[in-house]
Amino acid sequence: MATPLSADALVAALRAEGVTVVEQAGWRTHNRNQKGSWGPVNGVVIHHTVTSGTSSSVNLCFNGDSALPGPLCHGVIAKDGTVHLVGNGRANHAGGGDPSVLRAVISETYGDRPPLPHEHEGSAGAVDGNSRFYGFECVNLGDGHDPWPDAQLEAIERVSAALCRAHGWGAKSVIGHLEWSDWKSDPRGFSMSGMRGRIQARLSAGTGPKRPPQPPRPPRYQPFPGVSFFRSKPDSPIVTALGRRLVAEGCGRYKVGPSAQWTAADQQSYAAWQRKLGYRGADADGWPGPTSWAALKVPHTA
């Protein structure tokens, strides 16, 4: 059991998980708290809207209708993965459900093949799910043919993980409406068992959303050490790095090596590199210069 998140905390949790959030005007005070309790909360229920189109679906979930006033959930997950927040507090989304399912959610023992709920809606033994669960409606016709884009499925995963992470829950705190009330079919078109696996994998991956891929660092090249450096016949890892690059360019003239000691073989190899660049005569004498050195891109050695 947990205290429901405040509006600010909910938005922060979703965004920290990488969810794209749109806050509908008035959502922070839009609820059905006057009709019953809100909390303690125990989990998340996933629904489908049986509608198409983001704008009309969001309006329906915000306002409801004459038979069932809004909000009809806490957030609407569009096909592009955007989450539109429409309610904060008690919402008309879950209705009555079986107490054994609630106990399994609370104990994190909910299985992939639970017995069908048998007490729902107006049954005397039903549990008020509107007070116990966050609810998210996903834009889908629910006919088994309307596709579930990858962006939408990933948003369901992220939203669910965000709430589980915020409350210290595992993935078995996330259920479909069909698993709460036996006369419901939503969400239809993907497996809640598979979705719980995705959610748990995300939760197990770390304490927050995965770090986005970072661009590779640009390679570091050895600055040109000067002609006098080579004329001094150095013994240096720079010479080794130079020789390896010459071999990679097909200019190596080594019988053994290259090594760290500058030798005639290095000079002959470098002359081959200069000729490859188009230098001729005295300009291809095997002594490195700044232009040919820059073109060779010798890796930094320190």
Contacts in CASP RR format, 6 or more apart in sequence:
PFRMAT RR
TARGET T0000
AUTHOR 0000-0000-0000
METHOD contacts of the structure
MODEL  1
MATPLSADALVAALRAEGVTVVEQAGWRTHNRNQKGSWGPVNGVVIHHTV
TSGTSSSVNLCFNGDSALPGPLCHGVIAKDGTVHLVGNGRANHAGGGDPS
VLRAVISETYGDRPPLPHEHEGSAGAVDGNSRFYGFECVNLGDGHDPWPD
AQLEAIERVSAALCRAHGWGAKSVIGHLEWSDWKSDPRGFSMSGMRGRIQ
ARLSAGTGPKRPPQPPRPPRYQPFPGVSFFRSKPDSPIVTALGRRLVAEG
CGRYKVGPSAQWTAADQQSYAAWQRKLGYRGADADGWPGPTSWAALKVPH
TA
1 40 0 8 1.000
1 41 0 8 1.000
1 42 0 8 1.000
1 106 0 8 1.000
2 40 0 8 1.000
2 41 0 8 1.000
2 42 0 8 1.000
2 167 0 8 1.000
2 168 0 8 1.000
2 169 0 8 1.000
3 39 0 8 1.000
3 40 0 8 1.000
3 41 0 8 1.000
4 38 0 8 1.000
4 39 0 8 1.000
4 40 0 8 1.000
4 41 0 8 1.000
4 89 0 8 1.000
4 134 0 8 1.000
5 13 0 8 1.000
5 163 0 8 1.000
5 166 0 8 1.000
5 167 0 8 1.000
7 27 0 8 1.000
7 28 0 8 1.000
7 88 0 8 1.000
9 166 0 8 1.000
10 74 0 8 1.000
10 85 0 8 1.000
10 88 0 8 1.000
10 166 0 8 1.000
11 21 0 8 1.000
11 23 0 8 1.000
11 85 0 8 1.000
13 162 0 8 1.000
13 163 0 8 1.000
13 165 0 8 1.000
13 166 0 8 1.000
14 21 0 8 1.000
14 83 0 8 1.000
14 158 0 8 1.000
14 159 0 8 1.000
14 162 0 8 1.000
15 21 0 8 1.000
16 162 0 8 1.000
16 208 0 8 1.000
16 209 0 8 1.000
17 158 0 8 1.000
17 159 0 8 1.000
17 161 0 8 1.000
17 162 0 8 1.000
17 165 0 8 1.000
17 208 0 8 1.000
17 209 0 8 1.000
18 158 0 8 1.000
18 209 0 8 1.000
19 83 0 8 1.000
19 155 0 8 1.000
19 158 0 8 1.000
19 159 0 8 1.000
19 162 0 8 1.000
20 81 0 8 1.000
20 82 0 8 1.000
20 83 0 8 1.000
20 155 0 8 1.000
21 82 0 8 1.000
21 83 0 8 1.000
21 85 0 8 1.000
22 82 0 8 1.000
22 83 0 8 1.000
22 84 0 8 1.000
22 85 0 8 1.000
23 85 0 8 1.000
24 58 0 8 1.000
24 62 0 8 1.000
24 84 0 8 1.000
24 85 0 8 1.000
24 86 0 8 1.000
24 87 0 8 1.000
27 62 0 8 1.000
27 71 0 8 1.000
27 85 0 8 1.000
27 86 0 8 1.000
27 87 0 8 1.000
27 88 0 8 1.000
28 87 0 8 1.000
28 88 0 8 1.000
29 88 0 8 1.000
30 62 0 8 1.000
30 70 0 8 1.000
30 71 0 8 1.000
30 86 0 8 1.000
30 87 0 8 1.000
30 88 0 8 1.000
31 38 0 8 1.000
31 71 0 8 1.000
31 87 0 8 1.000
31 88 0 8 1.000
31 89 0 8 1.000
31 90 0 8 1.000
31 91 0 8 1.000
32 69 0 8 1.000
32 70 0 8 1.000
32 71 0 8 1.000
32 89 0 8 1.000
32 90 0 8 1.000
32 91 0 8 1.000
32 92 0 8 1.000
32 130 0 8 1.000
33 89 0 8 1.000
33 90 0 8 1.000
35 90 0 8 1.000
36 90 0 8 1.000
36 128 0 8 1.000
36 130 0 8 1.000
36 131 0 8 1.000
37 90 0 8 1.000
37 128 0 8 1.000
37 131 0 8 1.000
38 89 0 8 1.000
38 90 0 8 1.000
38 131 0 8 1.000
39 131 0 8 1.000
39 132 0 8 1.000
40 132 0 8 1.000
41 132 0 8 1.000
41 133 0 8 1.000
41 134 0 8 1.000
41 167 0 8 1.000
42 102 0 8 1.000
42 105 0 8 1.000
42 106 0 8 1.000
42 132 0 8 1.000
42 133 0 8 1.000
42 173 0 8 1.000
43 105 0 8 1.000
43 132 0 8 1.000
43 133 0 8 1.000
43 134 0 8 1.000
43 163 0 8 1.000
43 164 0 8 1.000
43 167 0 8 1.000
43 169 0 8 1.000
43 173 0 8 1.000
43 174 0 8 1.000
43 175 0 8 1.000
44 133 0 8 1.000
44 134 0 8 1.000
44 135 0 8 1.000
44 136 0 8 1.000
44 159 0 8 1.000
44 160 0 8 1.000
44 163 0 8 1.000
44 164 0 8 1.000
44 173 0 8 1.000
44 174 0 8 1.000
44 175 0 8 1.000
45 93 0 8 1.000
45 94 0 8 1.000
45 129 0 8 1.000
45 133 0 8 1.000
45 134 0 8 1.000
45 135 0 8 1.000
45 136 0 8 1.000
45 175 0 8 1.000
45 176 0 8 1.000
45 177 0 8 1.000
45 180 0 8 1.000
46 135 0 8 1.000
46 136 0 8 1.000
46 138 0 8 1.000
46 156 0 8 1.000
46 160 0 8 1.000
46 174 0 8 1.000
46 175 0 8 1.000
46 176 0 8 1.000
46 177 0 8 1.000
46 186 0 8 1.000
46 187 0 8 1.000
46 192 0 8 1.000
46 195 0 8 1.000
47 73 0 8 1.000
47 93 0 8 1.000
47 135 0 8 1.000
47 136 0 8 1.000
47 137 0 8 1.000
47 138 0 8 1.000
47 176 0 8 1.000
47 177 0 8 1.000
47 186 0 8 1.000
47 187 0 8 1.000
48 137 0 8 1.000
48 138 0 8 1.000
48 139 0 8 1.000
48 140 0 8 1.000
48 141 0 8 1.000
48 142 0 8 1.000
48 186 0 8 1.000
48 187 0 8 1.000
48 188 0 8 1.000
49 57 0 8 1.000
49 60 0 8 1.000
49 61 0 8 1.000
49 76 0 8 1.000
49 137 0 8 1.000
49 138 0 8 1.000
49 139 0 8 1.000
49 140 0 8 1.000
50 140 0 8 1.000
50 141 0 8 1.000
50 142 0 8 1.000
50 186 0 8 1.000
51 57 0 8 1.000
51 60 0 8 1.000
51 139 0 8 1.000
51 141 0 8 1.000
52 139 0 8 1.000
52 141 0 8 1.000
52 146 0 8 1.000
53 78 0 8 1.000
53 79 0 8 1.000
53 139 0 8 1.000
54 76 0 8 1.000
54 78 0 8 1.000
54 79 0 8 1.000
54 80 0 8 1.000
54 82 0 8 1.000
54 84 0 8 1.000
54 139 0 8 1.000
57 76 0 8 1.000
57 78 0 8 1.000
57 137 0 8 1.000
57 139 0 8 1.000
58 76 0 8 1.000
58 78 0 8 1.000
58 84 0 8 1.000
58 86 0 8 1.000
60 72 0 8 1.000
61 70 0 8 1.000
61 71 0 8 1.000
61 72 0 8 1.000
61 73 0 8 1.000
61 75 0 8 1.000
61 76 0 8 1.000
61 86 0 8 1.000
61 137 0 8 1.000
62 70 0 8 1.000
62 71 0 8 1.000
62 72 0 8 1.000
62 86 0 8 1.000
62 87 0 8 1.000
63 69 0 8 1.000
63 70 0 8 1.000
64 70 0 8 1.000
64 71 0 8 1.000
64 72 0 8 1.000
64 92 0 8 1.000
68 92 0 8 1.000
69 92 0 8 1.000
70 91 0 8 1.000
70 92 0 8 1.000
71 86 0 8 1.000
71 87 0 8 1.000
71 91 0 8 1.000
71 92 0 8 1.000
71 93 0 8 1.000
72 86 0 8 1.000
72 91 0 8 1.000
72 92 0 8 1.000
72 93 0 8 1.000
72 137 0 8 1.000
73 86 0 8 1.000
73 87 0 8 1.000
73 91 0 8 1.000
73 93 0 8 1.000
73 135 0 8 1.000
73 136 0 8 1.000
73 137 0 8 1.000
74 85 0 8 1.000
74 86 0 8 1.000
74 87 0 8 1.000
74 88 0 8 1.000
74 89 0 8 1.000
74 91 0 8 1.000
74 93 0 8 1.000
74 134 0 8 1.000
74 135 0 8 1.000
74 136 0 8 1.000
75 83 0 8 1.000
75 84 0 8 1.000
75 85 0 8 1.000
75 86 0 8 1.000
75 87 0 8 1.000
75 135 0 8 1.000
75 136 0 8 1.000
75 137 0 8 1.000
76 83 0 8 1.000
76 84 0 8 1.000
76 86 0 8 1.000
76 136 0 8 1.000
76 137 0 8 1.000
76 138 0 8 1.000
76 139 0 8 1.000
77 83 0 8 1.000
77 136 0 8 1.000
77 137 0 8 1.000
77 138 0 8 1.000
77 139 0 8 1.000
77 152 0 8 1.000
77 155 0 8 1.000
77 156 0 8 1.000
77 159 0 8 1.000
78 84 0 8 1.000
78 139 0 8 1.000
78 152 0 8 1.000
79 139 0 8 1.000
79 140 0 8 1.000
79 149 0 8 1.000
79 151 0 8 1.000
79 152 0 8 1.000
80 149 0 8 1.000
80 151 0 8 1.000
80 152 0 8 1.000
81 149 0 8 1.000
81 151 0 8 1.000
81 152 0 8 1.000
81 154 0 8 1.000
81 155 0 8 1.000
82 155 0 8 1.000
83 136 0 8 1.000
83 155 0 8 1.000
83 159 0 8 1.000
90 130 0 8 1.000
90 131 0 8 1.000
91 130 0 8 1.000
91 135 0 8 1.000
92 130 0 8 1.000
93 130 0 8 1.000
93 133 0 8 1.000
93 135 0 8 1.000
93 137 0 8 1.000
93 177 0 8 1.000
94 129 0 8 1.000
94 130 0 8 1.000
94 132 0 8 1.000
94 133 0 8 1.000
94 135 0 8 1.000
94 177 0 8 1.000
94 180 0 8 1.000
94 181 0 8 1.000
95 120 0 8 1.000
95 121 0 8 1.000
95 126 0 8 1.000
95 128 0 8 1.000
95 129 0 8 1.000
95 130 0 8 1.000
95 180 0 8 1.000
95 181 0 8 1.000
96 119 0 8 1.000
96 120 0 8 1.000
96 121 0 8 1.000
96 122 0 8 1.000
96 123 0 8 1.000
96 126 0 8 1.000
96 127 0 8 1.000
96 128 0 8 1.000
96 129 0 8 1.000
96 130 0 8 1.000
96 180 0 8 1.000
96 181 0 8 1.000
97 117 0 8 1.000
97 119 0 8 1.000
97 120 0 8 1.000
97 121 0 8 1.000
97 126 0 8 1.000
97 127 0 8 1.000
97 129 0 8 1.000
97 180 0 8 1.000
97 181 0 8 1.000
98 117 0 8 1.000
98 118 0 8 1.000
98 119 0 8 1.000
98 120 0 8 1.000
98 126 0 8 1.000
98 127 0 8 1.000
98 180 0 8 1.000
98 181 0 8 1.000
98 182 0 8 1.000
99 119 0 8 1.000
99 125 0 8 1.000
99 126 0 8 1.000
99 127 0 8 1.000
100 114 0 8 1.000
100 115 0 8 1.000
100 117 0 8 1.000
101 110 0 8 1.000
101 114 0 8 1.000
101 117 0 8 1.000
101 175 0 8 1.000
101 179 0 8 1.000
101 180 0 8 1.000
102 127 0 8 1.000
102 129 0 8 1.000
102 132 0 8 1.000
104 110 0 8 1.000
104 111 0 8 1.000
104 114 0 8 1.000
104 172 0 8 1.000
105 172 0 8 1.000
105 173 0 8 1.000
105 175 0 8 1.000
108 169 0 8 1.000
108 170 0 8 1.000
108 172 0 8 1.000
108 173 0 8 1.000
109 172 0 8 1.000
110 172 0 8 1.000
110 173 0 8 1.000
110 175 0 8 1.000
110 179 0 8 1.000
111 172 0 8 1.000
112 193 0 8 1.000
112 196 0 8 1.000
114 179 0 8 1.000
116 182 0 8 1.000
117 179 0 8 1.000
117 180 0 8 1.000
117 181 0 8 1.000
117 182 0 8 1.000
118 182 0 8 1.000
119 125 0 8 1.000
119 126 0 8 1.000
120 126 0 8 1.000
120 180 0 8 1.000
120 181 0 8 1.000
120 182 0 8 1.000
120 183 0 8 1.000
121 181 0 8 1.000
121 183 0 8 1.000
129 180 0 8 1.000
133 180 0 8 1.000
134 163 0 8 1.000
136 156 0 8 1.000
136 159 0 8 1.000
136 160 0 8 1.000
138 148 0 8 1.000
138 152 0 8 1.000
138 156 0 8 1.000
138 187 0 8 1.000
139 152 0 8 1.000
140 146 0 8 1.000
140 148 0 8 1.000
140 152 0 8 1.000
140 187 0 8 1.000
140 188 0 8 1.000
140 189 0 8 1.000
142 185 0 8 1.000
142 186 0 8 1.000
142 187 0 8 1.000
142 188 0 8 1.000
142 189 0 8 1.000
143 188 0 8 1.000
144 188 0 8 1.000
144 189 0 8 1.000
148 189 0 8 1.000
148 190 0 8 1.000
153 190 0 8 1.000
153 195 0 8 1.000
153 198 0 8 1.000
156 195 0 8 1.000
157 195 0 8 1.000
157 198 0 8 1.000
157 199 0 8 1.000
157 202 0 8 1.000
158 202 0 8 1.000
158 209 0 8 1.000
160 171 0 8 1.000
160 174 0 8 1.000
160 195 0 8 1.000
160 199 0 8 1.000
161 171 0 8 1.000
161 199 0 8 1.000
161 202 0 8 1.000
161 203 0 8 1.000
163 169 0 8 1.000
164 170 0 8 1.000
164 171 0 8 1.000
164 173 0 8 1.000
164 174 0 8 1.000
164 199 0 8 1.000
164 203 0 8 1.000
165 203 0 8 1.000
165 207 0 8 1.000
165 208 0 8 1.000
167 173 0 8 1.000
170 199 0 8 1.000
170 200 0 8 1.000
170 203 0 8 1.000
171 196 0 8 1.000
171 197 0 8 1.000
171 199 0 8 1.000
171 200 0 8 1.000
171 203 0 8 1.000
172 196 0 8 1.000
174 192 0 8 1.000
174 195 0 8 1.000
174 196 0 8 1.000
174 199 0 8 1.000
175 192 0 8 1.000
176 186 0 8 1.000
176 187 0 8 1.000
176 192 0 8 1.000
177 184 0 8 1.000
177 185 0 8 1.000
177 186 0 8 1.000
177 187 0 8 1.000
178 184 0 8 1.000
178 185 0 8 1.000
178 186 0 8 1.000
178 187 0 8 1.000
178 188 0 8 1.000
178 192 0 8 1.000
179 192 0 8 1.000
202 209 0 8 1.000
219 297 0 8 1.000
219 299 0 8 1.000
220 299 0 8 1.000
220 300 0 8 1.000
221 294 0 8 1.000
221 297 0 8 1.000
221 298 0 8 1.000
221 299 0 8 1.000
221 300 0 8 1.000
222 238 0 8 1.000
222 241 0 8 1.000
222 298 0 8 1.000
222 299 0 8 1.000
222 300 0 8 1.000
222 301 0 8 1.000
224 288 0 8 1.000
224 289 0 8 1.000
224 290 0 8 1.000
224 293 0 8 1.000
224 294 0 8 1.000
225 238 0 8 1.000
226 288 0 8 1.000
226 289 0 8 1.000
226 290 0 8 1.000
227 287 0 8 1.000
227 288 0 8 1.000
227 289 0 8 1.000
229 236 0 8 1.000
229 238 0 8 1.000
230 262 0 8 1.000
230 266 0 8 1.000
230 267 0 8 1.000
230 287 0 8 1.000
230 288 0 8 1.000
231 287 0 8 1.000
233 261 0 8 1.000
233 262 0 8 1.000
233 263 0 8 1.000
234 261 0 8 1.000
234 262 0 8 1.000
235 260 0 8 1.000
235 261 0 8 1.000
235 262 0 8 1.000
236 260 0 8 1.000
236 262 0 8 1.000
237 260 0 8 1.000
237 301 0 8 1.000
237 302 0 8 1.000
238 298 0 8 1.000
238 301 0 8 1.000
239 258 0 8 1.000
239 259 0 8 1.000
239 260 0 8 1.000
239 261 0 8 1.000
239 262 0 8 1.000
239 266 0 8 1.000
240 258 0 8 1.000
240 259 0 8 1.000
240 260 0 8 1.000
240 301 0 8 1.000
241 298 0 8 1.000
241 299 0 8 1.000
241 301 0 8 1.000
242 258 0 8 1.000
242 266 0 8 1.000
242 270 0 8 1.000
242 288 0 8 1.000
242 296 0 8 1.000
242 298 0 8 1.000
243 252 0 8 1.000
243 254 0 8 1.000
243 258 0 8 1.000
243 266 0 8 1.000
243 269 0 8 1.000
244 258 0 8 1.000
245 296 0 8 1.000
245 297 0 8 1.000
245 298 0 8 1.000
245 299 0 8 1.000
246 252 0 8 1.000
246 258 0 8 1.000
246 266 0 8 1.000
246 269 0 8 1.000
246 270 0 8 1.000
246 272 0 8 1.000
246 273 0 8 1.000
246 296 0 8 1.000
247 254 0 8 1.000
247 258 0 8 1.000
247 269 0 8 1.000
249 273 0 8 1.000
249 276 0 8 1.000
249 296 0 8 1.000
250 272 0 8 1.000
251 269 0 8 1.000
251 270 0 8 1.000
251 272 0 8 1.000
251 273 0 8 1.000
251 276 0 8 1.000
252 258 0 8 1.000
252 265 0 8 1.000
252 269 0 8 1.000
252 272 0 8 1.000
253 265 0 8 1.000
253 268 0 8 1.000
253 269 0 8 1.000
253 272 0 8 1.000
254 265 0 8 1.000
254 269 0 8 1.000
255 265 0 8 1.000
257 265 0 8 1.000
258 265 0 8 1.000
258 266 0 8 1.000
258 269 0 8 1.000
267 285 0 8 1.000
267 286 0 8 1.000
267 287 0 8 1.000
268 286 0 8 1.000
270 286 0 8 1.000
270 287 0 8 1.000
270 288 0 8 1.000
270 292 0 8 1.000
271 284 0 8 1.000
271 285 0 8 1.000
271 286 0 8 1.000
273 292 0 8 1.000
273 296 0 8 1.000
274 283 0 8 1.000
274 284 0 8 1.000
274 285 0 8 1.000
274 286 0 8 1.000
274 292 0 8 1.000
275 284 0 8 1.000
277 292 0 8 1.000
277 295 0 8 1.000
278 284 0 8 1.000
279 292 0 8 1.000
END
